[in-house]
Amino acid sequence: MNIALAQIAPKLGDVEANVALHLEVLEKARKKRAGLVVFPELGLTGYTLKDLTEEVALDPARDPNFQRIVAATKGLSAVVGFVEESPADRGLFFNAAAFIADGRLAHVHRKVYLPTNGLFEEAKFFAPGRELRAFEAPFGRAGLLICRDFLHYGASYVHYASGADMIVCISAAPGRGVEGGEAFATSRMWELMGEAMSLFSTAFVVYVNRVGSEDGVTFAGGSFVYAPGGRLVAKAAYVDPDLLFCPVDIAAVREARRTWLFKRDEKPEAIWRSLERIVRVPED
Amino acid sequence: MFPKINAAFVEKILVGFIRDELGRCGCKQGLLGLSGGLDSAVCAALAARALGPKNVLGLIMPYGKAFPKDVRDAVSLARRLGIRHETIDIAPQIDAYFAAYPTEDRVRRGNKMARERMSILYDRSAAEGAFVLGTSNKTELLIGYGTIYGDMACAVNPMGDLYKTQVRALAAHLHVPPAILKKAPTAGLWPGQTDEGEIGLSYEEIDAILYARIEGRRTRKEIVAAGHRPAAVDLVLRKIKSSEFKRHLPPIAKLSPRSVGHDFLYPYDWGR
């Protein structure tokens, strides 16, 4: 399967323009026979939304703009970042990632960990997601994460424990630190996390970050794919827009799990019992 | 539609604000530009109550003889409040500049005058050890009806959360003279100019739309459904959006892990 890393620069607050950009990229990806196109976090809206959050929120099952994207995924899959307001949770806004497969909305992940410190204000405007759930994608089992979710290792563990072949993390990570090299210092952190997680989980790790700038903050780009076992197979440009195609063979998961037996020997029940004790009796 | 403010209570809060903000810096003096209009009259009245009339300096800064009635109103207000006042004609420096770089553009000329007044206020601020008090109200701030780094520049702004129509209510409570209270609001950019004439809407209409949008968080559709003219609603919403830059410090390009304006976050009153 060919994965397209859609490292775009969305236009802040302009859903119409971003839908057009997504459709354009989907068309290019289709021509290159991509099986999966991954867009960044809040790709349909831009990141620094503040009070714009509620104005750009949409219900993916009904919104006509979103339906245009769904319709454009005939024959392929896409991960799309947006602000979700669903009829079941009126007045609550979620930083969400949709998995769309062959013209059908297959899964929505709501960002669980909302960074709210320093330059981040997400919990001021978003409600937190409360669940991590892997699902069946056309190419295998997949789990979605959004940016900061990936830095909480329990989140990846849940996907791993539920059998994910691929962990897809979409991101709007600002670059910080210019003391060395041709990338922001923070890009190295994401790569290290991706490499480590592909080893821990013997799964593919796909990370797509956005580019462009908003209110003085530059998004770092540097999207990547690690194959199971810490093998870097694709790396997009730093800072600049990119549309990178990366062939992946899901059979590599089987190979990795025969070689390193972490998955076979994993004991989620032991973890579960220990976690239950910790959560119930925090002062144990 | 517009809930009435309790003017006595608002006065108490704003007087306390001026006293606290200046007091924190060990500053007893305030100064402001007096235009002869409503906003600066209210600000001067609040400052006189907060700091004592003798600690307030009102600078009247006309362009030549263009607005004689406004100058008279400003002088009479200053006398009535018992604050110190001074008149400085800005025509020499404005004329000198535009003699070298002529323009008929009234907005450019008006903005240049607003920034000249700012420049004088800040110079006098240093000379007198006095803080510049801002007179921009919430309506102006929201629709961007002010000159950036001109009349919008100040050390503290006591009135920035009062809509124009609320400033009027506060003015009546503070016994601002009828000559000022009843005058058509003007930025004084050119003779005969009025805010409402230039914007094309009355302050009552602007404030009602702003209130629905800002306080009520109503959408465009809901505001129109409530009986406002679509063209008026669109104009106000467009002005809010296009003037956002006037309500921020300029963006700083973030490079380091901790940047001014991004994640180096201390309260304004820190260390004062």
Interface residues (C-beta under 8 A of the other chain):
Chain A: G118 L119 P174 G175 R176 G177 V178 A185 S213 D215 G216 V217 T218
Chain B: P251 I252 A253 K254 L255 S256 P257 R258 S259 G261 H262 D263 L265
